[in-house]
Amino acid sequence: MILIYGFGWFGHICVSIMDALNVKYKIIDDNIKQQHLEALKIYNDCFIGEYELANHNFTSTLVCVNNKDIFLKIKEKLNKHGIYNIKHFCYESKFYIRHSMFAKAKDFFNDIDEDIKNDNEYLENFVSSMKKGELAWLEDNATNDDSKIRAKFDEGLNKNINIFAKIYETKRHNKSNFSHIIYPGFMIRATYSSEDKEFFFPEKIDFKALKNRDLNTKLVVIFGNSTCMT
């Protein structure tokens, strides 16, 4: 079992990877207050408090922080609890986090727990295996031409509607309260409670005001899934 120390950005990535690799883990984060911890544990027993460290036998501890000096301070703190096999997890894929991509990395480990345990302090072999997994995943998916997937997807839609209407249709049939528009080649988070003409974006866009703005007011349009949500 792995101890994941820190549940910020790198902690979330670490959890996603461990889930994809089927590795058991517990999570500890100094910023989670005791009353919140007890509430969290009702829904997810992976979270533990510092007082519970002695109750578990961890093969390795992954300290998920960006700063090396902070890692060294946490390492010193954990040593006082009798925890010594401590690694610095600071891995970030250059691709969007995908479970299938991380799972592909299993092919490049012998025994994941043991491989992590025997890796150096900065997980160089682990990172190398994850990158090999990413490349293998990309090769497997290189044949998935978006245009072909999109053409197949469009077969179930009205052929006379434009691309924006097609994107809209993908969300209209997904009734979850908070989900994604998942038209092939275009994916973005969307809130079903917002108006459909706003493409279900969380914040309403006043298109009329934009159209009728003063001609000296420049309009900057930024394309991209993440920037659309900013």
C-alpha positions in Angstrom: 0.0 0.0 0.0 1.2 3.5 -0.9 0.8 6.6 1.3 0.0 9.7 -0.8 1.0 12.8 1.2 -0.6 16.0 0.0 -3.9 16.3 -2.0 -3.3 19.3 -4.1 -2.7 19.3 -7.9 0.0 16.7 -7.8 -1.8 14.7 -5.2 -4.9 14.5 -7.5 -2.6 13.3 -10.4 -1.0 10.8 -8.1 -4.4 9.4 -7.1 -5.5 9.2 -10.7 -2.4 7.2 -11.6 -2.7 4.9 -8.6 -6.3 4.2 -9.5 -5.4 3.4 -13.1 -2.6 1.1 -12.0 -4.8 -0.6 -9.4 -2.5 0.3 -6.6 -4.0 0.5 -3.1 -3.3 3.8 -1.2 -4.2 6.1 1.7 -4.2 9.9 1.5 -3.1 12.4 4.2 -3.1 16.1 3.9 -2.2 18.6 6.6 -4.7 21.2 5.3 -7.7 18.9 6.0 -9.0 19.8 9.4 -10.1 17.1 11.8 -13.8 17.7 11.5 -13.6 17.7 7.8 -11.5 14.6 7.8 -14.1 12.6 9.7 -16.7 13.8 7.2 -14.5 12.8 4.2 -13.9 9.3 5.7 -17.6 8.6 5.6 -17.5 8.8 1.8 -13.9 7.8 1.1 -12.0 5.7 3.6 -8.7 6.4 1.7 -8.3 9.6 3.7 -6.5 9.2 7.1 -5.2 11.5 9.8 -1.6 11.8 11.0 -2.7 9.9 14.2 -3.5 6.8 12.0 -0.1 6.5 10.4 1.1 3.8 12.8 -2.0 1.7 11.9 -0.7 1.0 8.4 2.3 -0.6 6.8 3.2 1.4 3.7 5.6 0.1 1.1 6.4 3.7 0.0 5.3 7.3 0.7 4.8 9.7 -2.2 5.1 13.3 -1.1 3.1 15.2 -3.8 4.5 18.7 -3.8 6.2 20.9 -6.4 8.9 22.4 -4.1 11.9 20.4 -3.2 12.5 22.2 0.1 9.0 21.5 1.2 9.5 17.9 0.3 12.6 17.7 2.5 10.7 19.2 5.4 7.9 16.7 5.1 10.4 13.9 4.7 12.0 14.9 8.0 8.6 15.1 9.7 7.6 11.6 8.4 10.9 10.2 9.6 9.9 11.1 13.1 6.9 8.8 12.6 9.2 6.0 11.7 8.4 6.3 7.9 11.6 6.2 5.8 10.9 5.0 2.3 9.8 8.4 1.0 9.7 9.6 -2.6 9.1 13.0 -4.2 6.2 12.8 -6.5 6.2 15.8 -8.9 5.0 14.2 -12.1 2.7 16.0 -14.5 1.7 14.6 -17.9 1.8 17.0 -20.8 -1.5 15.4 -22.0 -5.0 15.7 -20.6 -5.4 13.3 -17.7 -6.9 10.1 -19.1 -7.4 6.9 -17.1 -6.7 4.7 -20.1 -3.4 6.5 -20.8 -2.2 6.0 -17.2 -3.4 2.4 -17.3 -1.3 1.7 -20.3 1.8 2.3 -18.2 1.2 -1.0 -16.4 2.9 -2.7 -19.3 6.1 -1.0 -18.3 6.2 -2.0 -14.6 7.1 -5.4 -13.2 5.5 -5.0 -9.8 4.3 -1.5 -9.4 4.5 -1.3 -5.6 8.0 -2.9 -5.6 9.2 -0.8 -8.5 8.2 2.4 -6.7 9.7 1.1 -3.5 13.1 0.4 -5.2 13.1 3.6 -7.2 15.3 6.6 -6.3 14.1 9.5 -4.2 12.9 11.4 -7.2 11.2 8.5 -9.0 13.2 8.7 -12.2 12.3 5.1 -13.2 8.6 5.6 -12.4 8.5 8.8 -14.5 10.3 7.0 -17.3 7.7 4.2 -17.2 4.8 6.6 -17.2 6.2 8.4 -20.3 6.6 5.1 -22.1 3.0 4.4 -21.2 1.9 7.8 -22.7 3.7 7.1 -25.9 2.3 3.6 -26.2 -1.2 5.1 -25.6 -0.7 7.7 -28.2 0.4 5.1 -30.8 -2.6 2.9 -30.0 -4.9 5.9 -30.5 -3.2 7.4 -33.5 -5.5 5.5 -35.8 -8.6 7.0 -34.2 -9.1 9.8 -36.8 -11.4 12.4 -35.3 -13.0 13.1 -38.7 -14.0 9.4 -39.0 -15.3 9.3 -35.4 -17.2 12.5 -36.0 -18.7 11.2 -39.3 -20.0 8.1 -37.4 -21.3 10.2 -34.6 -23.1 12.5 -37.0 -25.1 9.6 -38.5 -27.5 9.8 -35.6 -28.1 13.6 -36.0 -30.1 15.7 -38.4 -27.9 16.2 -41.5 -29.1 19.7 -42.1 -27.9 21.2 -38.8 -24.6 23.1 -38.6 -21.6 22.2 -36.5 -22.7 24.4 -33.5 -26.1 22.6 -33.4 -24.3 19.3 -33.5 -22.2 20.2 -30.5 -25.3 21.4 -28.7 -27.1 18.1 -29.4 -24.4 16.1 -27.7 -25.2 17.8 -24.4 -28.9 18.1 -24.8 -29.2 14.3 -24.6 -27.0 14.1 -21.6 -29.2 15.0 -18.6 -26.7 15.0 -15.8 -26.5 18.2 -13.7 -22.8 18.7 -14.4 -21.1 17.0 -17.2 -19.4 17.5 -20.5 -20.1 18.4 -24.1 -18.4 15.5 -25.8 -18.7 16.1 -29.6 -15.7 14.3 -31.2 -12.8 16.7 -31.4 -14.4 19.1 -28.9 -14.8 18.4 -25.2 -15.7 21.0 -22.5 -17.3 21.0 -19.1 -20.9 22.2 -19.1 -23.6 22.9 -16.6 -27.0 21.5 -17.6 -28.9 24.1 -15.5 -27.7 26.9 -17.7 -29.4 28.0 -20.9 -29.0 25.7 -23.9 -28.3 28.7 -26.2 -25.2 29.4 -24.0 -23.8 26.0 -24.9 -24.4 25.1 -21.2 -21.4 27.2 -20.1 -21.7 28.0 -16.4 -21.8 31.8 -17.0 -24.3 33.5 -19.2 -22.8 35.2 -22.3 -24.6 38.4 -23.6 -24.2 37.8 -27.3 -26.4 40.8 -28.2 -24.3 43.1 -26.1 -21.2 41.8 -27.9 -22.8 42.3 -31.3 -23.9 45.8 -30.5 -20.8 47.0 -28.7 -19.0 50.2 -29.6 -16.9 49.7 -32.7 -13.8 50.9 -30.9 -14.1 48.1 -28.3 -12.1 45.2 -29.5 -13.4 41.7 -29.1 -10.8 39.0 -28.2 -11.9 35.4 -28.8 -9.9 32.6 -27.3 -10.4 29.0 -28.4 -9.5 26.0 -26.2 -11.3 23.8 -23.8 -9.7 25.2 -20.6 -9.8 28.8 -21.6 -13.5 28.6 -22.4 -14.1 27.8 -18.7 -12.0 30.6 -17.3 
